[in-house]
Amino acid sequence: MSVGTELDAVVIGSGPNGLAAAITIAREGGSVLIVEAADTIGGGLHSAELTLPGLTHDLCSTIHTLGAGSPFMRSLPLEEYGVEWVHPEVLLAHPVSPSEAGLLHRSVDATADGLGPDADRYRSLVGTVVERWEHLEENVLGPILSWPRHPVDLVRFGLRAMLPMTTTAARMKTEKAAALLAGCAAHAFLPLTRPFTTAFALTLTATGHRYGWPFVRGGSQALANAMARYLEDLGGKIETGRRIEDLAELPRSRIVLADVSPPSLARLLEGRVPETFLRRYRRFRPSPGAFKVDYALTEPVPWSNPDLARAGTIHLGGSATAIAAAESATWSGREAARPFTLVCQPSIFDSSRTDGRHHTLWAYAHVPNGSTTDFVQRIEALITEMAPGFPDVVAGRRVHTPADLEAANPNLIGGDITGGAHTVRQLVFRPAYRLDPYTTPLDRVFLCSSSTPPGGGTHGMSGHLAASSAIRRWL
């Protein structure tokens, strides 16, 4: 494809979508270079010793709910490059009291059977999505404004997915079934009274049943490193420590793909495209933020309910009603007294992350975008409710405020880890009003970050689909 010394593509940013875009170009025989501002590749897949020496923590993403299951990631020979997916015995636990929790298993039937009177409702709601997932994933994990190959299945999914989660949860007879679904819907960082919040619960539970909610042995950095090695074997190159302030700083290429936030790309496009378009990118609304704490523990969390010790991910925040109230407050810029909090305990299942004497714990709460409030006590109070001895096993902690997250990665605006708010408008027209959401008015420049469909997650689909769009037009 290349002519002379001109590259086929330059990718700005080496997060999972930047790597996915570069791999997609390279697999088509194109020459591609990634330029990364940080000294380490991976973006949200970065791992480091954040608390005590010898303990590996993930700076951003640990549980890859869509990582192992996305069509793009499934197409990669990741295992050949050292990736080992770790699948906890229980994918998710959502306690509604110290002794009772809804549990998400790989098996639909095992999950349903644990929900008692809601077993048949769960099978009907989620099981049918699981059965038809191959017919749905292309549209669910892609632009909404595209013609479906299986319209009947998509319409059936849409009729359920379009409901607010509060409506779906109200149809459940048990609190643990309602809370289990509400916690999954809360990954949207939206008020659960909003339309389409049920879609997030259906997508996460269905892909969990099909592919699991795994993490990577040794840390999420191992996934980024594997993708980079595969890219290099395909002929691609990566340069780190190179921040781009102007498109003119890039080497000559036929196309440019940017794994950055819309406001960041707007700065690079200033003076090159109409101001009306730039305003849309600048006004792209971020999601609420994350307040994250990494812990070093002298022993595993002493959960009152032993089922929680079997789970890779734990949702804290109580009932579906309580979670809905917390998410509404956070969205409105108010600080929830009991914020929805996600906890992951990878060292129980992966000893390579520890020094042999300590355990690691990863936790973050949903907070208002850009919040400067210290949420450590609120997070630890929620954990201690379910594990009364928790304060006694804490050997160290590392706090990441929304500002800290943004300082580490400028794409995480105000601590937004989702690539932008999932409002209906920003779901349908993500990130701006264009039939092809990856394009810009500068016809050889494409946006490939999680601010494009399908949004946040370690699925690589945004990068893959943006690169596919570029290939159709220019390569």
C-alpha positions as CSV (number, residue, x, y, z in Angstrom):
1,M,0.0,0.0,0.0
2,S,2.8,2.4,0.8
3,V,4.5,4.7,-1.8
4,G,8.0,5.8,-1.1
5,T,8.7,6.8,2.5
6,E,5.1,7.7,3.2
7,L,3.4,5.7,5.8
8,D,-0.1,4.3,5.3
9,A,-1.2,5.3,8.8
10,V,-0.1,7.1,11.9
11,V,-2.0,6.4,15.1
12,I,-1.9,8.9,18.0
13,G,-2.2,7.0,21.3
14,S,-1.5,3.4,22.3
15,G,-4.5,2.6,24.4
16,P,-6.4,-0.6,23.5
17,N,-8.2,1.3,20.7
18,G,-5.1,2.8,19.3
19,L,-3.4,-0.6,19.3
20,A,-6.5,-2.1,17.7
21,A,-6.6,0.5,14.9
22,A,-2.9,-0.1,14.2
23,I,-3.3,-3.9,14.1
24,T,-6.3,-3.6,11.8
25,I,-4.2,-1.5,9.3
26,A,-1.2,-3.8,9.6
27,R,-3.2,-6.9,9.0
28,E,-4.3,-5.4,5.7
29,G,-0.7,-5.0,4.7
30,G,-0.4,-1.3,5.6
31,S,2.6,0.4,7.1
32,V,1.7,2.0,10.5
33,L,3.3,3.9,13.3
34,I,1.9,4.5,16.8
35,V,3.1,7.7,18.6
36,E,2.4,7.6,22.3
37,A,2.9,10.6,24.7
38,A,3.7,8.5,27.7
39,D,6.8,6.5,28.3
40,T,4.8,3.3,28.5
41,I,2.2,1.9,26.1
42,G,-1.3,0.8,27.0
43,G,-3.2,3.8,28.2
44,G,-5.8,2.4,30.5
45,L,-4.0,-1.0,30.4
46,H,-1.1,0.3,32.4
47,S,0.1,-1.7,35.5
48,A,2.6,-0.7,38.1
49,E,3.7,-1.2,41.8
50,L,1.4,1.4,43.3
51,T,1.4,0.4,47.0
52,L,4.2,-1.9,48.3
53,P,7.2,-3.3,46.3
54,G,6.3,-6.6,44.6
55,L,2.5,-5.9,44.3
56,T,1.2,-5.3,40.8
57,H,-1.8,-3.0,40.5
58,D,-3.7,-1.8,37.4
59,L,-3.8,1.9,37.1
60,C,-7.2,1.9,35.3
61,S,-8.8,-1.2,34.0
62,T,-8.6,-4.7,35.6
63,I,-11.7,-6.7,34.9
64,H,-12.2,-6.8,31.1
65,T,-15.9,-7.4,30.8
66,L,-15.8,-7.1,27.0
67,G,-12.1,-7.8,26.5
68,A,-12.2,-11.5,26.1
69,G,-15.5,-11.5,24.3
70,S,-15.3,-8.7,21.7
71,P,-15.2,-9.8,18.1
72,F,-12.0,-7.9,17.5
73,M,-10.2,-9.3,20.6
74,R,-11.3,-12.8,19.8
75,S,-9.6,-12.5,16.4
76,L,-6.2,-11.9,17.9
77,P,-3.7,-14.6,18.8
78,L,-3.3,-13.2,22.3
79,E,-2.5,-16.4,24.0
80,E,0.4,-16.9,21.6
81,Y,1.8,-13.6,22.9
82,G,1.6,-14.5,26.6
83,V,-2.0,-13.4,27.5
84,E,-3.6,-15.8,30.0
85,W,-7.2,-14.9,30.9
86,V,-8.0,-15.6,34.5
87,H,-11.7,-16.5,35.1
88,P,-12.9,-16.2,38.7
89,E,-15.3,-18.9,39.9
90,V,-18.0,-16.3,40.3
91,L,-18.0,-13.4,37.8
92,L,-19.8,-10.9,40.0
93,A,-21.3,-10.7,43.5
94,H,-23.7,-8.0,44.5
95,P,-24.5,-8.1,48.2
96,V,-27.7,-6.6,49.5
97,S,-26.9,-7.5,53.1
98,P,-23.9,-9.1,54.8
99,S,-25.4,-12.6,54.3
100,E,-27.2,-12.3,50.9
101,A,-25.9,-11.5,47.5
102,G,-26.9,-11.9,43.8
103,L,-24.2,-13.9,42.0
104,L,-23.4,-13.8,38.3
105,H,-22.0,-17.2,37.1
106,R,-20.8,-18.2,33.6
107,S,-23.9,-20.4,33.5
108,V,-27.3,-18.7,32.9
109,D,-29.0,-21.5,34.8
110,A,-26.7,-21.3,37.8
111,T,-27.3,-17.6,38.0
112,A,-31.0,-17.9,37.6
113,D,-31.3,-20.7,40.2
114,G,-29.6,-18.5,42.7
115,L,-32.3,-15.8,42.2
116,G,-35.1,-18.0,43.6
117,P,-38.5,-16.5,42.5
118,D,-36.8,-14.5,39.8
119,A,-35.2,-17.5,38.1
120,D,-37.6,-17.7,35.2
121,R,-37.6,-13.9,34.7
122,Y,-33.8,-13.9,34.5
123,R,-33.8,-16.7,32.0
124,S,-36.4,-14.9,29.9
125,L,-34.7,-11.5,30.1
126,V,-31.0,-12.4,29.8
127,G,-31.0,-16.0,28.6
128,T,-32.6,-15.1,25.3
129,V,-29.9,-12.4,24.7
130,V,-27.2,-15.0,25.4
131,E,-28.7,-17.4,22.9
132,R,-28.9,-14.8,20.1
133,W,-25.7,-12.9,20.9
134,E,-23.9,-13.8,17.6
135,H,-26.8,-12.0,15.8
136,L,-26.6,-9.0,18.1
137,E,-23.0,-8.2,18.9
138,E,-22.2,-6.5,15.5
139,N,-24.8,-3.9,16.3
140,V,-24.5,-3.7,20.0
141,L,-20.7,-3.3,19.8
142,G,-20.8,-0.9,16.8
143,P,-22.5,2.2,15.5
144,I,-26.3,2.4,16.2
145,L,-26.9,4.0,12.8
146,S,-26.1,0.9,10.8
147,W,-28.3,-1.6,9.0
148,P,-28.6,-4.8,11.0
149,R,-28.1,-8.2,9.4
150,H,-30.6,-9.7,11.9
151,P,-33.2,-7.1,12.3
152,V,-35.8,-9.3,14.1
153,D,-33.3,-10.2,16.8
154,L,-32.2,-6.6,17.2
155,V,-35.7,-5.4,17.6
156,R,-36.5,-8.0,20.3
157,F,-33.3,-6.9,22.1
158,G,-34.1,-3.2,21.6
159,L,-37.6,-3.5,23.1
160,R,-36.0,-4.7,26.4
161,A,-32.8,-2.7,26.2
162,M,-34.6,0.7,25.7
163,L,-36.2,0.5,29.1
164,P,-34.9,2.4,32.1
165,M,-33.2,0.0,34.5
166,T,-35.6,1.3,37.3
167,T,-38.5,-0.2,35.3
168,T,-36.7,-3.5,34.7
169,A,-35.6,-3.8,38.3
170,A,-39.2,-3.1,39.5
171,R,-40.3,-6.2,37.7
172,M,-38.1,-8.4,39.8
173,K,-39.6,-10.1,43.0
174,T,-36.3,-10.3,44.9
175,E,-34.0,-7.6,46.0
176,K,-30.8,-9.5,45.0
177,A,-32.1,-10.0,41.4
178,A,-33.0,-6.3,41.0
179,A,-29.7,-5.2,42.5
180,L,-27.6,-7.6,40.4
181,L,-29.1,-6.1,37.2
182,A,-29.0,-2.5,38.5
183,G,-25.3,-2.8,39.4
184,C,-24.5,-3.9,35.9
185,A,-26.6,-1.1,34.4
186,A,-24.7,1.4,36.6
187,H,-21.6,0.8,34.5
188,A,-23.3,3.3,32.2
189,F,-22.5,6.1,34.7
190,L,-26.1,7.3,34.1
191,P,-29.2,7.8,36.2
192,L,-30.9,4.5,36.1
193,T,-34.2,6.3,35.3
194,R,-32.8,7.0,31.8
195,P,-33.9,5.1,28.7
196,F,-31.5,2.4,27.5
197,T,-29.8,1.8,30.8
198,T,-31.2,-1.7,30.7
199,A,-29.1,-2.2,27.6
200,F,-25.9,-2.0,29.7
201,A,-27.1,-4.7,32.1
202,L,-28.1,-7.0,29.2
203,T,-24.9,-6.5,27.4
204,L,-22.6,-7.1,30.4
205,T,-24.5,-10.1,31.7
206,A,-24.9,-11.7,28.3
207,T,-21.2,-11.3,27.4
208,G,-20.3,-12.5,30.9
209,H,-22.3,-15.7,30.3
210,R,-20.7,-16.2,26.9
211,Y,-17.1,-15.2,27.5
212,G,-16.7,-14.4,31.2
213,W,-15.5,-11.3,33.1
214,P,-11.8,-12.2,33.2
215,F,-8.6,-10.3,34.0
216,V,-5.1,-10.9,32.7
217,R,-2.6,-12.8,34.7
218,G,0.2,-10.6,35.8
219,G,-1.6,-7.3,35.2
220,S,-3.5,-5.5,32.4
221,Q,-0.2,-4.3,31.0
222,A,0.4,-7.8,29.8
223,L,-2.5,-7.4,27.4
224,A,-1.2,-4.1,26.0
225,N,2.3,-5.7,25.6
226,A,0.9,-8.7,23.8
227,M,-1.0,-6.5,21.3
228,A,2.1,-4.4,20.8
229,R,4.3,-7.5,20.1
230,Y,1.7,-8.8,17.6
231,L,1.6,-5.4,15.9
232,E,5.4,-5.3,15.6
233,D,5.4,-8.9,14.2
234,L,3.0,-7.5,11.5
235,G,5.5,-4.8,10.7
236,G,4.0,-2.0,12.8
237,K,6.2,0.4,14.9
238,I,5.6,2.2,18.2
239,E,7.3,5.4,19.5
240,T,6.8,6.4,23.1
241,G,7.5,9.6,24.9
242,R,6.3,11.6,21.9
243,R,3.5,14.1,22.6
244,I,1.8,15.5,19.5
245,E,0.8,19.2,19.8
246,D,0.2,19.8,16.1
247,L,-0.7,17.4,13.2
248,A,2.3,18.9,11.3
249,E,4.6,17.1,13.8
250,L,3.5,13.7,12.5
251,P,5.4,11.9,9.8
252,R,3.8,11.9,6.3
253,S,1.0,9.4,6.1
254,R,-2.1,8.7,4.0
255,I,-4.3,8.7,7.1
256,V,-4.2,9.6,10.8
257,L,-6.2,7.8,13.5
258,A,-6.5,9.5,16.9
259,D,-7.1,7.5,20.1
260,V,-7.8,10.7,22.1
261,S,-10.8,12.5,23.5
262,P,-12.9,14.7,21.2
263,P,-11.6,18.0,22.9
264,S,-8.0,16.8,22.4
265,L,-8.6,16.1,18.7
266,A,-10.4,19.5,18.4
267,R,-7.2,21.2,19.5
268,L,-5.2,19.4,16.8
269,L,-7.8,20.3,14.2
270,E,-8.0,24.0,15.0
271,G,-7.7,26.1,11.8
272,R,-8.1,23.0,9.6
273,V,-11.9,22.3,9.9
274,P,-15.0,24.4,10.4
275,E,-15.5,26.0,13.8
276,T,-19.0,24.6,14.0
277,F,-17.6,21.1,14.0
278,L,-14.9,21.9,16.6
279,R,-17.6,23.3,18.9
280,R,-19.3,19.9,18.8
281,Y,-16.1,18.1,19.9
282,R,-15.4,20.7,22.6
283,R,-18.9,20.3,24.0
284,F,-18.8,16.5,24.1
285,R,-20.1,15.7,27.6
286,P,-17.9,13.6,29.8
287,S,-19.3,11.0,32.2
288,P,-19.1,11.3,36.0
289,G,-15.7,10.5,37.3
290,A,-14.0,7.7,39.2
291,F,-12.3,8.0,42.6
292,K,-10.0,5.0,42.8
293,V,-8.1,3.3,45.7
294,D,-5.6,0.5,45.4
295,Y,-4.9,-1.5,48.6
296,A,-2.2,-3.7,49.9
297,L,-3.7,-6.2,52.4
298,T,-2.1,-8.5,54.9
299,E,-4.7,-11.1,54.0
300,P,-7.8,-11.4,51.7
301,V,-10.8,-9.3,52.5
302,P,-12.7,-11.0,55.4
303,W,-16.1,-10.9,53.8
304,S,-19.0,-12.0,56.1
305,N,-20.5,-13.9,53.1
306,P,-18.0,-16.5,51.8
307,D,-19.6,-16.2,48.3
308,L,-18.0,-12.8,48.0
309,A,-14.5,-14.3,48.3
310,R,-15.3,-16.4,45.2
311,A,-16.1,-13.4,43.0
312,G,-13.7,-11.5,40.8
313,T,-15.8,-8.3,40.9
314,I,-18.1,-7.1,43.7
315,H,-20.6,-4.3,43.4
316,L,-21.3,-2.3,46.6
317,G,-24.0,0.2,47.3
318,G,-27.0,-1.9,48.4
319,S,-30.4,-2.2,46.8
320,A,-31.3,-1.3,43.3
321,T,-33.2,1.7,44.7
322,A,-30.1,2.8,46.6
323,I,-27.9,2.5,43.5
324,A,-30.4,4.4,41.4
325,A,-30.4,7.2,44.0
326,A,-26.6,7.3,44.1
327,E,-26.2,7.4,40.3
328,S,-28.8,10.2,40.0
329,A,-27.0,12.2,42.6
330,T,-23.6,11.7,41.0
331,W,-24.9,12.6,37.5
332,S,-26.3,15.8,38.9
333,G,-22.9,16.8,40.5
334,R,-23.9,15.9,44.0
335,E,-21.8,13.6,46.2
336,A,-23.6,10.4,47.2
337,A,-23.2,9.4,50.8
338,R,-23.0,5.8,49.6
339,P,-21.6,6.0,46.1
340,F,-21.9,3.0,43.8
341,T,-18.5,1.3,44.3
342,L,-16.8,-1.5,42.4
343,V,-14.3,-3.8,44.0
344,C,-11.9,-6.3,42.4
345,Q,-9.7,-8.8,44.3
346,P,-7.3,-10.2,41.6
347,S,-4.7,-11.6,43.9
348,I,-7.0,-14.3,45.2
349,F,-7.0,-15.8,41.8
350,D,-3.5,-14.6,40.5
351,S,-0.6,-15.0,42.8
352,S,1.8,-13.4,40.3
353,R,0.4,-10.0,41.3
354,T,1.7,-10.4,44.9
355,D,4.9,-10.7,46.9
356,G,3.7,-13.9,48.6
357,R,2.9,-12.1,51.8
358,H,0.2,-9.6,50.8
359,H,-2.9,-9.3,48.7
360,T,-4.1,-6.6,46.4
361,L,-7.5,-4.9,46.2
362,W,-8.8,-2.5,43.5
363,A,-11.7,-0.3,44.2
364,Y,-13.3,2.8,42.7
365,A,-16.5,4.8,43.4
366,H,-18.6,6.8,40.9
367,V,-18.2,10.5,41.8
368,P,-19.1,13.8,40.1
369,N,-16.9,14.7,37.2
370,G,-13.8,16.5,38.5
371,S,-14.8,16.0,42.2
372,T,-12.1,17.1,44.7
373,T,-13.7,15.4,47.6
374,D,-11.9,12.6,49.4
375,F,-14.1,9.4,49.1
376,V,-11.7,7.0,50.9
377,Q,-13.8,6.8,54.1
378,R,-17.0,6.3,52.1
379,I,-15.5,3.5,50.0
380,E,-14.0,1.8,53.1
381,A,-17.3,2.1,55.0
382,L,-19.1,0.2,52.2
383,I,-16.5,-2.5,52.3
384,T,-16.5,-2.7,56.1
385,E,-20.3,-3.2,56.1
386,M,-19.7,-6.5,54.3
387,A,-16.3,-7.3,55.8
388,P,-16.2,-5.9,59.4
389,G,-12.5,-6.8,59.9
390,F,-11.4,-4.9,56.7
391,P,-9.6,-2.0,58.4
392,D,-7.4,-4.4,60.3
393,V,-6.0,-6.0,57.1
394,V,-5.1,-2.8,55.3
395,A,-1.3,-2.5,55.0
396,G,-1.2,0.3,52.5
397,R,-3.2,2.3,50.0
398,R,-2.8,4.5,47.0
399,V,-5.4,7.0,46.1
400,H,-6.2,8.3,42.6
401,T,-8.6,11.3,42.5
402,P,-10.3,12.3,39.3
403,A,-7.6,14.9,38.8
404,D,-4.9,12.2,39.3
405,L,-6.5,10.0,36.7
406,E,-6.6,12.9,34.2
407,A,-3.0,13.8,35.0
408,A,-1.9,10.2,34.2
409,N,-4.0,10.1,31.1
410,P,-5.4,13.4,29.6
411,N,-8.2,11.5,27.9
412,L,-9.8,10.8,31.3
413,I,-11.3,14.2,31.6
414,G,-12.4,14.9,35.1
415,G,-11.8,11.2,35.9
416,D,-14.2,10.0,33.1
417,I,-13.1,6.5,32.4
418,T,-15.8,5.8,29.8
419,G,-14.9,8.1,27.0
420,G,-17.9,10.3,27.4
421,A,-21.4,10.3,28.7
422,H,-23.7,7.6,27.4
423,T,-26.7,9.9,26.9
424,V,-29.2,8.9,24.2
425,R,-27.8,11.7,22.0
426,Q,-24.2,10.7,22.6
427,L,-25.1,7.0,22.0
428,V,-26.8,7.6,18.7
429,F,-24.5,10.4,17.6
430,R,-21.2,9.6,19.3
431,P,-19.3,11.9,19.3
432,A,-20.9,14.3,16.8
433,Y,-23.6,14.3,14.1
434,R,-22.0,12.3,11.3
435,L,-23.3,9.2,9.5
436,D,-19.8,7.7,10.0
437,P,-18.9,8.5,13.6
438,Y,-15.2,7.9,13.1
439,T,-14.7,10.5,10.4
440,T,-13.9,14.2,10.7
441,P,-14.2,17.1,8.1
442,L,-10.5,16.6,7.5
443,D,-11.1,13.6,5.4
444,R,-7.9,11.7,6.1
445,V,-8.2,12.1,9.9
446,F,-10.3,9.7,12.0
447,L,-11.2,9.5,15.7
448,C,-10.7,6.0,17.1
449,S,-11.1,6.4,20.8
450,S,-13.8,5.1,23.2
451,S,-15.6,8.4,22.5
452,T,-16.7,6.6,19.3
453,P,-19.1,3.6,19.2
454,P,-19.4,1.4,21.0
455,G,-17.9,3.4,23.9
456,G,-15.9,2.5,26.9
457,G,-14.3,-0.9,27.6
458,T,-11.3,-3.0,26.6
459,H,-12.9,-4.3,23.5
460,G,-10.8,-2.6,20.8
461,M,-13.9,-2.2,18.7
462,S,-13.7,1.6,18.4
463,G,-10.2,1.4,17.0
464,H,-11.0,-1.6,14.7
465,L,-14.1,0.0,13.3
466,A,-12.4,3.4,12.8
467,A,-9.5,1.8,11.0
468,S,-11.9,-0.3,8.9
469,S,-13.7,2.9,7.9
470,A,-10.3,4.5,6.9
471,I,-9.3,1.4,4.9
472,R,-12.5,1.6,2.9
473,R,-11.8,5.2,2.0
474,W,-8.1,5.6,1.5
475,L,-6.1,2.3,1.6
